[in-house]
Amino acid sequence: ITAWLDKNKDPVNESAVITLKGSKNPLMPSIWSDYQTAEEQAADKSGGKRKKSGSMQTVTSVHREQLGSLMANLHATYPSFVRCLIANEIKTGGIIDGPLVFNQLTCNG
């Protein structure tokens, strides 16, 4: 992948972020928890710690911040290996075969 950061300098769509923050999937709100929308910034104007402006963040800057956080977490731990799991037998994205994944986790520790 070349020039990924240059290709993704589009501003983050705030309505999409609001939708993702309200998702029932617990992963989505946790991914976007650091991003502050214009509405949240207006509510926080009464004081407290100021966060980075969400309206000026781009896809690239959000990716960079999340990657930096992940790398800091990895450097703070001592992982000895990375385990890959096969999500499904047909090798298609977005499809998870629960029993297959559970079997892999059970058999591989």
LINTABEL-V763524 format. One record per residue. SS is DSSP state (H for helix, E for strand, - for the rest). PSI is psi as a letter, one per 30 degrees, with the letter a starting at -180 (* if undefined). Layout:
ss={SS SS}
psi={PSI PSI}
This chain:
ss={- - - H H H H - - - E - - H H H H H H H H - - - - H H H H H H - - - - - - H H H H H H H - - - - - - - - - - - - - E H H H H H H H H H H H H H H H H H H - - - - - - - - - - - - - - - - - - - - - H H H H H H H H H H - -}
psi={k k h e e e f h g k k k j e e e e e e e f g k f j f e e e e e g e f k j l e e e e e f f f f a a k k l k k f f f k l e e e e e e e e e e e e e e e e f f l i k f l k k k k j e l f g h k k g k k j e e e e e e e e e f g *}
